[in-house]
Amino acid sequence: MDLQLRSSTDGSFDTEEWLHAVTRGFLRAPRMPEKEVAEWLARSDRGRLRGAFAGDRCVATYRSFDQRLTVPGGTDVPAHAVTGVTVSPGHRRRGLLTRMMTADLAEAKEGGEMLSTLIAAEHGIYGRFGYGPATVSTAYTVEGSEAGLPATWTLPEAEGMVDFHVDGSVVRSAGPELFERFRLLHPGAVSRPARWWGVATGEIARGPEWREPWHVLFRDAEGTVQGMAAFTTDRHWDRGVPDGTATVDWLVATTPTAERALWSAVLSMDWVRRVRADRLPPDALLPDLLPNPRAARVTEANDFLWVRPLDVPAMLRSRGYAVEGELVLEVTDPLGLAGGRFLLTAGPDGADCVPTGRGADLTLDTTALGTLYLGDRPASRLLALGRLAEETPGAVHRADLLLAEPRRAWTPDVF
């Protein structure tokens, strides 16, 4: 049967069948429940949908939407986010993803987008489209008996107040403003759509596998919300002794005091013997917030957010730089969208980036530039890996200084 590529701007596009195909592609179920279909159609920002159809059946899916990405310097930039990428096993190796992605990125470039983002389920797919891994996500397990916290831990009144059992309506009310303050502190963090809060708190149904989380909130001594966390517990017992695990779904804190209070509060719960968190920064404060840092063990660390340049001058002008310097970058692009030679002149007061005829200091492709953009990995590391070339002696060292970011890039959310 002939395959047809369609987009949501086409009158023949079947959004419901597209949703079922996404559900199948991520092995959630053969079909999305009708209640969830109706809710998604009513409340979601559909963004830009693409799909491959074999007759009435959708066999490949793709979606892009508008996002904000925090970059070094404490600001954020618009991003062209990609998600919902699936191809049915019976229709692979036919170029469906290539056709959908190249068309979408070309439109994004033409529309003035400076960069694209995605979270790669598999490492080997997106480099050929010009994306590079830019952040790392780390999983931790903390054994409560080893953490060194007092058995009767309480937060000193002078530091603020920890409030357990916070209702989801409070989270939906206070969470978005708190998260926006938190997000601008972390290069790599992305905006949360309004719908996120409804899904996270159960206001929007997400199927029988969803469990209502516990919520804990921290207010400072002045009463300002500075931190919030959500977690689930398993109520496990071992030979008559409580042996429960608290799994932290998300934790945001705008001050170290708030972060310490939230972790300590969860670790101090009765019947909780350990705490797990799957998505923390690679330089998380967690271990050093504990009396015994060794109680917090890294159990996994993987690439997470990938960045793809679309407009090199615009994206390099938009981030901050702690030191002054200049670099000439020769950028190649496998899709021919963002290549060229560019002079970056930057410093604490701002940056400029323009096409140039000067000789290149560094030669790299968009994949490497995407990896460098948020400052998480130095150019010297990419040089050692053979992912860029130094054309001018000392240029890699200058790039390390110019692009460095004291806080490692981190993306708290899946999208």
Salt bridges, closest charged atoms under 4 A:
GLU17 OE2 - ARG24 NH2 2.94
GLU34 OE2 - HIS20 NE2 3.89
GLU34 OE2 - ARG31 NH2 3.59
GLU36 OE1 - ARG206 NH1 3.97
GLU39 OE1 - ARG195 NH2 2.72
ASP66 OD1 - ARG48 NH1 3.48
ASP76 OD1 - ARG68 NH2 3.09
ASP76 OD2 - ARG183 NH2 2.98
ASP104 OD1 - ARG50 NE 3.76
ASP104 OD2 - HIS80 NE2 2.63
GLU107 OE1 - ARG50 NH2 3.01
GLU143 OE2 - ARG274 NE 3.46
GLU146 OE1 - ARG297 NH2 2.88
GLU177 OE2 - ARG181 NE 2.76
GLU180 OE1 - ARG183 NH2 2.80
GLU203 OE1 - ARG43 NH2 3.82
GLU203 OE1 - ARG172 NE 3.73
ASP238 OD1 - ARG239 NE 3.61
ASP243 OD2 - HIS236 ND1 3.61
ASP243 OD1 - ARG274 NH2 2.86
GLU326 OE2 - ARG358 NH2 3.08
GLU330 OE1 - ARG341 NE 2.40
ASP333 OD1 - ARG308 NH2 2.62
ASP352 OD1 - ARG317 NH1 3.99
ASP361 OD1 - ARG398 NH2 3.58
ASP376 OD1 - ARG408 NE 2.82
ASP413 OD2 - ARG192 NE 2.72
